[in-house]
């Protein structure tokens, strides 16, 4: 049996939080489609294969790149539609004004330079400029550095979900905390996504 504990956080985009600076000079921006192929090696190191990159692009996901002196140092993905979260065992239902961020990766040689908080700050301002009101993330409870980053940038914890998996089964047989009232809206299992709540 595998037991996972994930903590969900949200950022209120109606509040204009100041940018969190990095210790490195950074250029942060949405990645262009041609850059997804140009940086295929780096994305693979970050844990995303070329096939997965193409799938995400086709489904409307947006990669955010951070560069220092033309070198890619950080990748973050934004999702604007409802989706299945396999490590939790729930479907995250996003409202049209909500975004979800995942698969954030800072290349090892650039860690400890406050790159991740700076990229998060950029994403919040960028999403706010597009009319979004909330960004949602989830972090494994044992990932203490990531938990600290969420709080440093101003994310608020909203739900703690415990998932109990049997070997060889993709969906948990026990799920605790998912149905707690409030954001985010989590549906156990993999139900049909409600069209009215799917954006993109």
Secondary structure, DSSP 8 states (H G I E B T S, - for coil): -EEEEEEEEEEETTS-------SS--EEEE--HHHHHHTHHHHHHTT--HHHHHHHHHTT-EEEEEEETTEEEEEEEEE-S-EEETTTTEEEE--TTEEEEEEEEE-GGGTTSSHHHHHHHHHHHHHHHTT--EEEEEEETT-HHHHHHHHHHT-EEEEEEEEEE-TT-SS-SEEESTT-SSSSEEEES-----GGG---
